[in-house]
């Protein structure tokens, strides 16, 4: 088990900070508001939460105290923002951090689901590459292999930074390859809507960041 232990708020926030660094770089580092929106978004999260900014602020301070995050005030801005220090503190590369972030944000997952989701943030072209990533995480004490979910035969992995964050005996989280498919297809049966929702949310975040930058630029004139 990892020597670094996080509570539920800290665990999700660490995953969110890395995810947003990789998927919405213009919005990173994150303001308190952006971090709250990131924690509560409905895609690529399980369970879905409704945390207040006060709760998220406490979680961010916890990460700062554990040296897993830092505060910054970007040039031309008065708003304090937060960035993660996971590479330095955990000694991991981007592929390992992408997989760890998915485990922190969604709980135990199969290799196929992990590779598909983490590939949004880092290049993991094959299951063989995913296996090498998991060996690194397990060796460092950040993850472990667990039994399949009820009703499934696929092995799963779980993170160990916050060991009690997700129950291990629940059915697969919504959107996983082992979850029921009835709600996950469009009118033409063309596959899961989750990637499309995630893409739209990322685009909204990107447009929001651009608008905020434009407002700052106009305000400085």
C-alpha angles and dihedrals in degrees: 000000000000118000087221110080124189134189121231096270094047092047095053092043092054089053092046094049092054093042094052092046088059102036105032104025093165090062095048131133090049129234118221089259093050091048090051092050089047093053094048101043115125100227126072091010131106122213100022109231138200102206123170123233088251091059092046091048091056090049092051091050088052091055090048091052089051089049092240092116138027138203122241136176107207119221111274094018133101094195119101112229137189134230130181127245095199096126093056099036098042098032094228136139126231096268092052092046092049091055092043090050090053091051091049094049100040110018129228114005141175121252091253094053093044093052093047095049100038090051087076087071107028139013111271102155100172143024087246089062089047089053091054090050091052092050089056093048093046093046091053092048096247098116143013139198116254138183122281119274117263109285094018135094098199119108117240139206129217132193122243103203088090104017098184096043097104128027111245098210099058123109116262115294117259112279096028123126089248096049124097111278103209095098096037103070132081126228092283096045089245098151141270120347091208097089090050092050090049091049092051092048091050090050091050090050090050092050091047091053091050091049091050090050091049091050090051092049092049091046091055094057 
